[in-house]
Amino acid sequence: MFESLYNYVSKYSSVPLSKSDFELMESAFTYRKVKKRQLLLQEREVCMHFAFIVSGAMRQYIVDEKGIQHIVHLGIENWWMGDRESFVMFTPSKTYIDAWEDSELLIISRANQLKLVHDFPAFAEMIRRMDELNNIANQKRIVSSISLAAKKRYADFISRYPEFADRFPQHMIASYLGITKETLSRVRKRNT
């Protein structure tokens, strides 16, 4: 179970991480299983943990005043899931996070994350790299949503995250892209 996290840290850090150091790091994480549709975080709660997805699929979303869900983030194996603003600032979350599939997670508290950043250069570099990549992905998503037509947005999404098409229903992908499911259906028909 921890092997995927070890591989992830090693992949995103140029600093060597020994197995013995990683074994010390393991104690900072807690294993948790969540069933499909089980909430990991609710709106107005403070996000006390970030989760590394070992297996399964999760989604982060907001619910507007009309009760419509808007997907903020999707994640599968080897992705992190949590409300970054709430986790860092200790503010109430504006989002919900739940499992879209039965999932296995390794969760870490903010205090344990900061301790690992301080004690293990490989973990610190992985966090820095993860934040950089997250910022780049968010910037690409913003640019895509304000400048690209639905067809190009979908093509860009599928080229970057092809595995998501098989893991999440089309209405969630449409919500993530900021288009209607009918528009996505038309785009997909034109591409086949």
Contact map, one row per residue, 1 for C-alpha under 8 A:
111110000000000000000000000000000000000000000000000001000000000000000000000000000000000000000000000000000000000000000000000000000000000000000000000000000000000000000000000000000000000000000000
111111000000000000000000010000000000000000000000000000000000000000000000000000000000000000000000000000000000000000000000000000000000000000000000000000000000000000000000000000000000000000000000
111111100000000000000000000000000000000000000000000000000000000000000000000000000000000000000000000000000000000000000000000000000000000000000000000000000000000000000000000000000000000000000000
111111110000000000000000000000000000000000000000000001000000000000000000000001000000000000000000000000000000000000000000000000000000000000000000000000000000000000000000000000000000000000000000
111111111000000000000000000000000000000000000000000101000000000000000000000001000000000000000000000000000000000000000000000000000000000000000000000000000000000000000000000000000000000000000000
011111111100000000000100000000000000000000000000000000000000000000000000000000000000000000000000000000000000000000000000000000000000000000000000000000000000000000000000000000000000000000000000
001111111110000000000000000000000000000000000000000000000000000000000000000000000000000000000000000000000000000000000000000000000000000000000000000000000000000000000000000000000000000000000000
000111111111000000000000000000000000000000000000000000000000000000000000000001000000000000000000000000000000000000000000000000000000000000000000000000000000000000000000000000000000000000000000
000011111111100000000000000000000000000000000000000000000000000000000000000000000000000000000000000000000000000000000000011001000000000000000000000000000000000000000000000000000000000000000000
000001111111111110000000000000000000000000000000000000000000000000000000000000000000000000000000000000000000000000000000010001000000000000000000000000000000000000000000000000000000000000000000
000000111111110000000000000000000000000000000000000000000000000000000000000000000000000000000000000000000000000000000000000000000000000000000000000000000000000000000000000000000000000000000000
000000011111110000000000000000000000000000000000000000000000000000000000000000000000000000000000000000000000000000000000000011001100000000000000000000000000000000000000000000000000000000000000
000000001111111100000000000000000000000000000000000000000000000000000000000000000000000000000000000000000000000000000000011011001000000000000000000000000000000000000000000000000000000000000000
000000000111111100000000000000000000000000000000000000000000000000000000000000000000000000000000000000000000000000000000010010000000000000000000000000000000000000000000000000000000000000000000
000000000100111110000000000000000000000000000000000000000000000000000000000000000000000000000000000000000000000000000000110010000000000000000000000000000000000000000000000000000000000000000000
000000000100111111000000000000000000000000000000000000000000000000000000000000000000000000000000000000000000000000000000010000000000000000000000000000000000000000000000000000000000000000000000
000000000100001111101100000000000000000000000000000000000000000000000000000000000000000000000000000000000000000000000000010000000000000000000000000000000000000000000000000000000000000000000000
000000000000000111111100000000000000000000000000000000000000000000000000000000000000000000000000000000000000000000000000000000000000000000000000000000000000000000000000000000000000000000000000
000000000000000011111110000000000000000000000000000000000000000000000000000000000000000000000000000000000000000000000000000000000000000000000000000000000000000000000000000000000000000000000000
000000000000000001111111000000000000000000000000000000000000000000000000000000000000000000000000000000000000000000000000000000000000000000000000000000000000000000000000000000000000000000000000
000000000000000011111111100000000000000000000000000000000000000000000000000000000000000000000000000000000000000000000001000000000000000000000000000000000000000000000000000000000000000000000000
000001000000000011111111110000000000000000000000000000000000000000000000000000000000000000000000000000000000000000000000000000000000000000000000000000000000000000000000000000000000000000000000
000000000000000000111111111000000000000000000000000000000000000000000000000000000000000000000000000000000000000000000000000000000000000000000000000000000000000000000000000000000000000000000000
000000000000000000011111111100000000000000000000000000000000000000000000000000000000000000000000000000000000000000000000000000000000000000000000000000000000000000000000000000000000000000000000
000000000000000000001111111110000000000000000000000000000000000000000000000000000000000000000000000000000000000000010000000000000000000000000000000000000000000000000000000000000000000000000000
010000000000000000000111111110000000000000000000000000000000000000000000000000000000000000000000000000000000000000000000000000000000000000000000000000000000000000000000000000000000000000000000
000000000000000000000011111111000000000000000000000000000000000000000000000000000000000000000000000000000000000000000000000000000000000000000000000000000000000000000000000000000000000000000000
000000000000000000000001111111000000000000000000000000000000000000000000000000000000000000000000000000000001100110010000000000000000000000000000000000000000000000000000000000000000000000000000
000000000000000000000000111111100000000000000000000000000000000000000000000000000000000000000000000000000111100100000000000000000000000000000000000000000000000000000000000000000000000000000000
000000000000000000000000001111110000000000000000000000000000000000000000000000000000000000000000000000000111000000000000000000000000000000000000000000000000000000000000000000000000000000000000
000000000000000000000000000011111000000000000000000000000000000000000000000000000000000000000000000000011110000000000000000000000000000000000000000000000000000000000000000000000000000000000000
000000000000000000000000000001111100000000000000000000000000000000000000000000000000000000000000000000011110000000000000000000000000000000000000000000000000000000000000000000000000000000000000
000000000000000000000000000000111110000000000000000000000000000000000000000000000000000000000000000001111000000000000000000000000000000000000000000000000000000000000000000000000000000000000000
000000000000000000000000000000011111011100000000000000000000000000000000000000000000000000000000001001111000000000000000000000000000000000000000000000000000000000000000000000000000000000000000
000000000000000000000000000000001111110000000000000000000000000000000000000000000000000000000000001011100000000000000000000000000000000000000000000000000000000000000000000000000000000000000000
000000000000000000000000000000000111110000000000000000000000000000000000000000000000000000000000011111100000000000000000000000000000000000000000000000000000000000000000000000000000000000000000
000000000000000000000000000000000011111000000000000000000000000000000000000000000000000000000000011110000000000000000000000000000000000000000000000000000000000000000000000000000000000000000000
000000000000000000000000000000000111111100000000000000000000000000000000000000000000000000000000011000000000000000000000000000000000000000000000000000000000000000000000000000000000000000000000
000000000000000000000000000000000100111111000000000000000000000000000000000000000000000000000001111000000000000000000000000000000000000000000000000000000000000000000000000000000000000000000000
000000000000000000000000000000000100011111000000000000000000000000000000000000000000000000000001111000000000000000000000000000000000000000000000000000000000000000000000000000000000000000000000
000000000000000000000000000000000000001111101010000000000000000000000000000000000000000000000011110000000000000000000000000000000000000000000000000000000000000000000000000000000000000000000000
000000000000000000000000000000000000001111111000000000000000000000000000000000000000000000001011100000000000000000000000000000000000000000000000000000000000000000000000000000000000000000000000
000000000000000000000000000000000000000011111000000000000000010000000000000000000000000000011111000000000000000000000000000000000000000000000000000000000000000000000000000000000000000000000000
000000000000000000000000000000000000000001111100000000000000000000000000000000000000000000011110000000000000000000000000000000000000000000000000000000000000000000000000000000000000000000000000
000000000000000000000000000000000000000011111110000000000000000000000000000000000000000000011000000000000000000000000000000000000000000000000000000000000000000000000000000000000000000000000000
000000000000000000000000000000000000000000011111000000000000000000000000000000000000011001111000000000000000000000000000000000000000000000000000000000000000000000000000000000000000000000000000
000000000000000000000000000000000000000010001111110000000000000000000000000000000111011001111000000000000000000000000000000000000000000000000000000000000000000000000000000000000000000000000000
000000000000000000000000000000000000000000000111110000000000000000000000000000000000011001000000000000000000110000000000000000000000000000000000000000000000000000000000000000000000000000000000
000000000000000000000000000000000000000000000011111000000000000000000000000000000100001000000000000000000011110000000000000000000000000000000000000000000000000000000000000000000000000000000000
000000000000000000000000000000000000000000000011111100000000000000000000000000011110001000000000000000000011110000000000000000000000000000000000000000000000000000000000000000000000000000000000
000000000000000000000000000000000000000000000000111110000000000000000000000000011100000000000000000000001111000000000000000000000000000000000000000000000000000000000000000000000000000000000000
000010000000000000000000000000000000000000000000011111000000000000000000000011111000000000000000000000001110000000000000000000000000000000000000000000000000000000000000000000000000000000000000
000000000000000000000000000000000000000000000000001111111000000000000000001111111000000000000000000000111100000000000000000000000000000000000000000000000000000000000000000000000000000000000000
100110000000000000000000000000000000000000000000000111110000000000000000000011000000000000000000000000111100000000000000000000000000000000000000000000000000000000000000000000000000000000000000
000000000000000000000000000000000000000000000000000011111000000000000000000111000000000000000000000000111000000000000000000000000000000000000000000000000000000000000000000000000000000000000000
000000000000000000000000000000000000000000000000000011111100000000000000000110000000000000000000001111110000000000000000000000000000000000000000000000000000000000000000000000000000000000000000
000000000000000000000000000000000000000000000000000010111110000000000000011110000000000000000000001111100000000000000000000000000000000000000000000000000000000000000010000000000000000000000000
000000000000000000000000000000000000000000000000000000011111000000000000011100001000000000000000111110100000000000000000000000000000000000000000000000000000000000000000000000000000000000000000
000000000000000000000000000000000000000000000000000000001111100000000011111000000000000000000000111100000000000000000000000000000000000000000000000000000000000000000000000000000000000000000000
000000000000000000000000000000000000000000000000000000000111110000000011110000001100000000000011110000000000000000000000000000000000000000000000000000000000000000000000000000000000000000000000
000000000000000000000000000000000000000000000000000000000011111000001111100000000000000000000011100000000000000000000000000000000000000000000000000000000000000000000000000000000000000000000000
000000000000000000000000000000000000000000100000000000000001111100001111000000000000000000000111000000000000000000000000000000000000000000000000000000000000000000000000000000000000000000000000
000000000000000000000000000000000000000000000000000000000000111111111100000000000000000000000010000000000000000000000000000000000000000000000000000000000000000000000000000000000000000000000000
000000000000000000000000000000000000000000000000000000000000011111111100000000000000000000000000000000000000000000000000000000000000000000000000000000000000000000000000000000000000000000000000
000000000000000000000000000000000000000000000000000000000000001111110000000000000000000000000000000000000000000000000000000000000000000000000000000000000000000000000000000000000000000000000000
000000000000000000000000000000000000000000000000000000000000001111110000000000000000000000000000000000000000000000000000000000000000000000000000000000000000000000000000000000000000000000000000
000000000000000000000000000000000000000000000000000000000000001111111000000000000000000000000000000000000000000000000000000000000000000000000000000000000000000000000000000000000000000000000000
000000000000000000000000000000000000000000000000000000000000001111111100000000000000000000000000000000000000000000000000000000000000000000000000000000000000000000000000000000000000000000000000
000000000000000000000000000000000000000000000000000000000000111100111110000000000000000000000000000000000000000000000000000000000000000000000000000000000000000000000000000000100000000000000000
000000000000000000000000000000000000000000000000000000000000111100011111000000000000000000000000000000000000000000000000000000000000000000000000000000000000000000000000000000110100000000000000
000000000000000000000000000000000000000000000000000000000011110000001111110000000000000000000000000000000000000000000000000000000000000000000000000000000000000000000000000110110000000000000000
000000000000000000000000000000000000000000000000000000000011110000000111110000000000000000000000000000000000000000000000000000000000000000000000000000000000000000000000000000010000000000000000
000000000000000000000000000000000000000000000000000000000011100000000011111000000000000000000000000000000000000000000000000000000000000000000000000000000000000000000000000000010000000000000000
000000000000000000000000000000000000000000000000000000001111000000000011111100000000000000000000000000000000000000000000000000000000000000000000000000000000000000000000000000000000000000000000
000000000000000000000000000000000000000000000000000010001110000000000000111110111000000000000000000000000000000000000000000000000000000000000000000000000000000000000000000000000000000000000000
000000000000000000000000000000000000000000000000000010111100000000000000011111100000000000000000000000000000000000000000000000000000000000000000000000000000000000000000000000000000000000000000
000000000000000000000000000000000000000000000000000111111000000000000000001111100000000000000000000000000000000000000000000000000000000000000000000000000000000000000000000000000000000000000000
000110010000000000000000000000000000000000000000000111100000000000000000000111110000000000000000000000000000000000000000000000000000000000000000000000000000000000000000000000000000000000000000
000000000000000000000000000000000000000000000000000110000000000000000000001111111000000000000000000000000000000000000000000000000000000000000000000000000000000000000000000000000000000000000000
000000000000000000000000000000000000000000000000011110000000000000000000001001111100000000000000000000000000000000000000000000000000000000000000000000000000000000000000000000000000000000000000
000000000000000000000000000000000000000000000000011110000101000000000000001000111110000000000000100000000000000000000000000000000000000000000000000000000000000000000000000000000000000000000000
000000000000000000000000000000000000000000000010111000000001000000000000000000011111001000000000100000000000000000000000000000000000000000000000000000000000000000000000000000000000000000000000
000000000000000000000000000000000000000000000010010000000000000000000000000000001111111000001010000000000000000000000000000000000000000000000000000000000000000000000000000000000000000000000000
000000000000000000000000000000000000000000000010000000000000000000000000000000000111111100000000000000000000000000000000000000000000000000000000000000000000000000000000000000000000000000000000
000000000000000000000000000000000000000000000000000000000000000000000000000000000011111111101000000000000000000000000000000000000000000000000000000000000000000000000000000000000000000000000000
000000000000000000000000000000000000000000000111000000000000000000000000000000000011111111111000000000000000000000000000000000000000000000000000000000000000000000000000000000000000000000000000
000000000000000000000000000000000000000000000111110000000000000000000000000000000111111111100000000000000000010000000000000000000000000000000000000000000000000000000000000000000000000000000000
000000000000000000000000000000000000000000000000000000000000000000000000000000000001111111000000000000000000010000000000000000000000000000000000000000000000000000000000000000000000000000000000
000000000000000000000000000000000000000000000000000000000000000000000000000000000000111111100000000000000000000000000000000000000000000000000000000000000000000000000000000000000000000000000000
000000000000000000000000000000000000000000000111000000000000000000000000000000000000111111110000000000000000000000000000000000000000000000000000000000000000000000000000000000000000000000000000
000000000000000000000000000000000000000000000110000000000000000000000000000000000000111011111000000000000000000000000000000000000000000000000000000000000000000000000000000000000000000000000000
000000000000000000000000000000000000000000111110000000000000000000000000000000000000010001111100000000000000000000000000000000000000000000000000000000000000000000000000000000000000000000000000
000000000000000000000000000000000000000001111110000000000000000000000000000000000010110000111111000000000000000000000000000000000000000000000000000000000000000000000000000000000000000000000000
000000000000000000000000000000000000000000110000000000000000010000000000000000000000000000011111000000000000000000000000000000000000000000000000000000000000000000000000000000000000000000000000
000000000000000000000000000000000000000011110000000000000001111000000000000000000010000000001111100000000000000000000000000000000000000000000000000000000000000000000000000000000000000000000000
000000000000000000000000000000000000001111100000000000000001110000000000000000000000000000001111110000000000000000000000000000000000000000000000000000000000000000000000000000000000000000000000
000000000000000000000000000000000000001111000000000000000111100000000000000000001100000000000011111000000000000000000000000000000000000000000000000000000000000000000000000000000000000000000000
000000000000000000000000000000000001111110000000000000000111000000000000000000000000000000000001111100000000000000000000000000000000000000000000000000000000000000000000000000000000000000000000
000000000000000000000000000000000111111100000000000000011110000000000000000000000000000000000000111111100000000000000000000000000000000000000000000000000000000000000000000000000000000000000000
000000000000000000000000000000000001100000000000000000011110000000000000000000000000000000000000011111000000000000000000000000000000000000000000000000000000000000000001000000000000000000000000
000000000000000000000000000000000011100000000000000000011100000000000000000000000000000000000000001111100000000000000000000000000000000000000000000000000000000000000000000000000000000000000000
000000000000000000000000000000001111000000000000000000011000000000000000000000000000000000000000001111110000000000000000000000000000000000000000000000000000000000000000000000000000000000000000
000000000000000000000000000000001111000000000000000011111100000000000000000000000000000000000000001011111000000000000000000000000000000000000000000000000000000000000000000000000000000000000000
000000000000000000000000000000111100000000000000000011110000000000000000000000000000000000000000000001111100000000000000000000000000000000000000000000000000000000000000000000000000000000000000
000000000000000000000000000000111100000000000000001111100000000000000000000000000000000000000000000000111110000000000000000000000000000000000000000000000000000000000000000000000000000000000000
000000000000000000000000000011110000000000000000001111000000000000000000000000000000000000000000000000011111000000000000000000000000000000000000000000000000000000000000000000000000000000000000
000000000000000000000000000011110000000000000000111100000000000000000000000000000000000000000000000000001111100000000000000000000000000000000000000000000000000000000000000000000000000000000000
000000000000000000000000000111000000000000000000111000000000000000000000000000000000000000000000000000000111110110000000000000000000000000000000000000000000000000000000000000000000000000000000
000000000000000000000000000110000000000000000001110000000000000000000000000000000000000000000000000000000011111110000000000000000000000000000000000000000000000000000000000000000000000000000000
000000000000000000000000000000000000000000000001110000000000000000000000000000000000001100000000000000000001111111000000000000000000000000000000000000000000000000000000000000000000000000000000
000000000000000000000000000000000000000000000000000000000000000000000000000000000000000000000000000000000000111111100000000000000000000000000000000000000000000000000000000000000000000000000000
000000000000000000000000000110000000000000000000000000000000000000000000000000000000000000000000000000000001111111110000000000000000000000000000000000000000000000000000000000000000000000000000
000000000000000000000000000100000000000000000000000000000000000000000000000000000000000000000000000000000001111111111000000000000000000000000000000000000000000000000000000000000000000000000000
000000000000000000000000000000000000000000000000000000000000000000000000000000000000000000000000000000000000011111111100000000000000000000000000000000000000000000000000000000000000000000000000
000000000000000000000000000000000000000000000000000000000000000000000000000000000000000000000000000000000000001111111110000000000000000000000000000000000000000000000000000000000000000000000000
000000000000000000000000100100000000000000000000000000000000000000000000000000000000000000000000000000000000000111111111001100000000000000000000000000000000000000000000000000000000000000000000
000000000000000000000000000000000000000000000000000000000000000000000000000000000000000000000000000000000000000011111111101100100000000000000000000000000000000000000000000000000000000000000000
000000000000000000000000000000000000000000000000000000000000000000000000000000000000000000000000000000000000000001111111100100000000000000000000000000000000000000000000000000000000000000000000
000000000000000000000000000000000000000000000000000000000000000000000000000000000000000000000000000000000000000000111111100000000000000000000000000000000000000000000000000000000000000000000000
000000000000000000001000000000000000000000000000000000000000000000000000000000000000000000000000000000000000000000011111111100000000000000000000000000000000000000000000000000000000000000000000
000000000000001000000000000000000000000000000000000000000000000000000000000000000000000000000000000000000000000000001111111110000000000000000000000000000000000000000000000000000000000000000000
000000001100111110000000000000000000000000000000000000000000000000000000000000000000000000000000000000000000000000000001111111000000000000000000000000000000000000000000000000000000000000000000
000000001000100000000000000000000000000000000000000000000000000000000000000000000000000000000000000000000000000000011001111111100000000000000000000000000000000000000000000000000000000000000000
000000000000000000000000000000000000000000000000000000000000000000000000000000000000000000000000000000000000000000011101111111110000000000000000000000000000000000000000000000000000000000000000
000000000001111000000000000000000000000000000000000000000000000000000000000000000000000000000000000000000000000000000000111111111000000000000000000000000000000000000000000000000000000000000000
000000001101100000000000000000000000000000000000000000000000000000000000000000000000000000000000000000000000000000000000011111111100000000000000000000000000000000000000000000000000000000000000
000000000000000000000000000000000000000000000000000000000000000000000000000000000000000000000000000000000000000000001000001111111110000000000000000000000000000000000000000000000000000000000000
000000000000000000000000000000000000000000000000000000000000000000000000000000000000000000000000000000000000000000000000000111111111000000000000000000000000000000000000000000000000000000000000
000000000001100000000000000000000000000000000000000000000000000000000000000000000000000000000000000000000000000000000000000011111111100000000000000000000000000000000000000000000000000000000000
000000000001000000000000000000000000000000000000000000000000000000000000000000000000000000000000000000000000000000000000000001111111110000000000000000000000000000000000000000000000000000000000
000000000000000000000000000000000000000000000000000000000000000000000000000000000000000000000000000000000000000000000000000000111111111000000000000000000000000000000000000000000000000000000000
000000000000000000000000000000000000000000000000000000000000000000000000000000000000000000000000000000000000000000000000000000011111111100000000000000000000000000000000000000000000000000000000
000000000000000000000000000000000000000000000000000000000000000000000000000000000000000000000000000000000000000000000000000000001111111110000000000000000000000000000000000000000000000000000000
000000000000000000000000000000000000000000000000000000000000000000000000000000000000000000000000000000000000000000000000000000000111111111000000000000000000000000000000000000000000000000000000
000000000000000000000000000000000000000000000000000000000000000000000000000000000000000000000000000000000000000000000000000000000011111111100000000000000000000000000000000000000000000000000000
000000000000000000000000000000000000000000000000000000000000000000000000000000000000000000000000000000000000000000000000000000000001111111110000000000000000000000000000000000000000000000000000
000000000000000000000000000000000000000000000000000000000000000000000000000000000000000000000000000000000000000000000000000000000000111111111000000000000000000000000000000000000000000000000000
000000000000000000000000000000000000000000000000000000000000000000000000000000000000000000000000000000000000000000000000000000000000011111111100000000000000000000000000000000000000000000000000
000000000000000000000000000000000000000000000000000000000000000000000000000000000000000000000000000000000000000000000000000000000000001111111110000000000000000000000000000000000000000000000000
000000000000000000000000000000000000000000000000000000000000000000000000000000000000000000000000000000000000000000000000000000000000000111111111000000000000000000000000000000000000000000000000
000000000000000000000000000000000000000000000000000000000000000000000000000000000000000000000000000000000000000000000000000000000000000011111111100000000000000000000000000000000000000000000000
000000000000000000000000000000000000000000000000000000000000000000000000000000000000000000000000000000000000000000000000000000000000000001111111110000000000000000000000000000000000000000000000
000000000000000000000000000000000000000000000000000000000000000000000000000000000000000000000000000000000000000000000000000000000000000000111111111100000000000000000000000000000000000000000000
000000000000000000000000000000000000000000000000000000000000000000000000000000000000000000000000000000000000000000000000000000000000000000011111111100001000000000000000000000000000000000000000
000000000000000000000000000000000000000000000000000000000000000000000000000000000000000000000000000000000000000000000000000000000000000000001111111100001000000000000000000000001100000000000000
000000000000000000000000000000000000000000000000000000000000000000000000000000000000000000000000000000000000000000000000000000000000000000000111111100000000000000000000000000000000000000000000
000000000000000000000000000000000000000000000000000000000000000000000000000000000000000000000000000000000000000000000000000000000000000000000011111110000000000000000000000000000000000000000000
000000000000000000000000000000000000000000000000000000000000000000000000000000000000000000000000000000000000000000000000000000000000000000000011111111111000000000000000000000000000000000000000
000000000000000000000000000000000000000000000000000000000000000000000000000000000000000000000000000000000000000000000000000000000000000000000000001111111000000000000000000000000000000000000000
000000000000000000000000000000000000000000000000000000000000000000000000000000000000000000000000000000000000000000000000000000000000000000000000000111111100000000000000000000001010001100100000
000000000000000000000000000000000000000000000000000000000000000000000000000000000000000000000000000000000000000000000000000000000000000000000000000111111110000000000000000000000000000100100000
000000000000000000000000000000000000000000000000000000000000000000000000000000000000000000000000000000000000000000000000000000000000000000000000000111111111000000000000000000000000000000000000
000000000000000000000000000000000000000000000000000000000000000000000000000000000000000000000000000000000000000000000000000000000000000000000001100111111111100000000000000000001000000000000000
000000000000000000000000000000000000000000000000000000000000000000000000000000000000000000000000000000000000000000000000000000000000000000000000000001111111110000000000000000001000000100100000
000000000000000000000000000000000000000000000000000000000000000000000000000000000000000000000000000000000000000000000000000000000000000000000000000000111111111000000000000000000000000000000000
000000000000000000000000000000000000000000000000000000000000000000000000000000000000000000000000000000000000000000000000000000000000000000000000000000011111111100000000000000000000000000000000
000000000000000000000000000000000000000000000000000000000000000000000000000000000000000000000000000000000000000000000000000000000000000000000000000000001111111111000000000000000000000000000000
000000000000000000000000000000000000000000000000000000000000000000000000000000000000000000000000000000000000000000000000000000000000000000000000000000000111111111011000000000000000000000000000
000000000000000000000000000000000000000000000000000000000000000000000000000000000000000000000000000000000000000000000000000000000000000000000000000000000011111111000000000000000000000000000000
000000000000000000000000000000000000000000000000000000000000000000000000000000000000000000000000000000000000000000000000000000000000000000000000000000000001111111000000000000000000000000000000
000000000000000000000000000000000000000000000000000000000000000000000000000000000000000000000000000000000000000000000000000000000000000000000000000000000000111111111000000000000000000000000000
000000000000000000000000000000000000000000000000000000000000000000000000000000000000000000000000000000000000000000000000000000000000000000000000000000000000111111111100000000000000000000000000
000000000000000000000000000000000000000000000000000000000000000000000000000000000000000000000000000000000000000000000000000000000000000000000000000000000000000011111110000000000000000000000000
000000000000000000000000000000000000000000000000000000000000000000000000000000000000000000000000000000000000000000000000000000000000000000000000000000000000010011111111000000000000000000000000
000000000000000000000000000000000000000000000000000000000000000000000000000000000000000000000000000000000000000000000000000000000000000000000000000000000000010011111111110010000000000000000000
000000000000000000000000000000000000000000000000000000000000000000000000000000000000000000000000000000000000000000000000000000000000000000000000000000000000000001111111100000000000000000000000
000000000000000000000000000000000000000000000000000000001000000000000000000000000000000000000000000000000000000000000000000000000000000000000000000000000000000000111111100000000000000000000000
000000000000000000000000000000000000000000000000000000000000000000000000000000000000000000000000000100000000000000000000000000000000000000000000000000000000000000011111110110000000000000000000
000000000000000000000000000000000000000000000000000000000000000000000000000000000000000000000000000000000000000000000000000000000000000000000000000000000000000000001111111110000000000000000000
000000000000000000000000000000000000000000000000000000000000000000000000000000000000000000000000000000000000000000000000000000000000000000000000000000000000000000001001111111000000100100000000
000000000000000000000000000000000000000000000000000000000000000000000000000000000000000000000000000000000000000000000000000000000000000000000000000000000000000000000000111111100001100000000000
000000000000000000000000000000000000000000000000000000000000000000000010000000000000000000000000000000000000000000000000000000000000000000000000000000000000000000000001111111110000000000000000
000000000000000000000000000000000000000000000000000000000000000000000010000000000000000000000000000000000000000000000000000000000000000000000000000000000000000000001001111111111000000000000000
000000000000000000000000000000000000000000000000000000000000000000000000000000000000000000000000000000000000000000000000000000000000000000000000000000000000000000000000011111111111100100000000
000000000000000000000000000000000000000000000000000000000000000000001110000000000000000000000000000000000000000000000000000000000000000000000000000000000000000000000000001111111111100000000000
000000000000000000000000000000000000000000000000000000000000000000000111100000000000000000000000000000000000000000000000000000000000000000000000000000000000000000000000000111111110000000000000
000000000000000000000000000000000000000000000000000000000000000000000000000000000000000000000000000000000000000000000000000000000000000000000000100001001100000000000000000011111110000000000000
000000000000000000000000000000000000000000000000000000000000000000000100000000000000000000000000000000000000000000000000000000000000000000000000100000000000000000000000000001111111000000000000
000000000000000000000000000000000000000000000000000000000000000000000000000000000000000000000000000000000000000000000000000000000000000000000000000001000000000000000000000001111111101100000000
000000000000000000000000000000000000000000000000000000000000000000000000000000000000000000000000000000000000000000000000000000000000000000000000000000000000000000000000001001100111111100000000
000000000000000000000000000000000000000000000000000000000000000000000000000000000000000000000000000000000000000000000000000000000000000000000000000000000000000000000000011001100011111110000000
000000000000000000000000000000000000000000000000000000000000000000000000000000000000000000000000000000000000000000000000000000000000000000000000000000000000000000000000000000000001111111000000
000000000000000000000000000000000000000000000000000000000000000000000000000000000000000000000000000000000000000000000000000000000000000000000000000001000000000000000000000000000011111111100000
000000000000000000000000000000000000000000000000000000000000000000000000000000000000000000000000000000000000000000000000000000000000000000000000000001100100000000000000010001000011111111110000
000000000000000000000000000000000000000000000000000000000000000000000000000000000000000000000000000000000000000000000000000000000000000000000000000000000000000000000000000000000000111111111000
000000000000000000000000000000000000000000000000000000000000000000000000000000000000000000000000000000000000000000000000000000000000000000000000000000000000000000000000000000000000011111111100
000000000000000000000000000000000000000000000000000000000000000000000000000000000000000000000000000000000000000000000000000000000000000000000000000001100100000000000000000000000000001111111110
000000000000000000000000000000000000000000000000000000000000000000000000000000000000000000000000000000000000000000000000000000000000000000000000000000000000000000000000000000000000000111111111
000000000000000000000000000000000000000000000000000000000000000000000000000000000000000000000000000000000000000000000000000000000000000000000000000000000000000000000000000000000000000011111111
000000000000000000000000000000000000000000000000000000000000000000000000000000000000000000000000000000000000000000000000000000000000000000000000000000000000000000000000000000000000000001111111
000000000000000000000000000000000000000000000000000000000000000000000000000000000000000000000000000000000000000000000000000000000000000000000000000000000000000000000000000000000000000000111111
000000000000000000000000000000000000000000000000000000000000000000000000000000000000000000000000000000000000000000000000000000000000000000000000000000000000000000000000000000000000000000011111
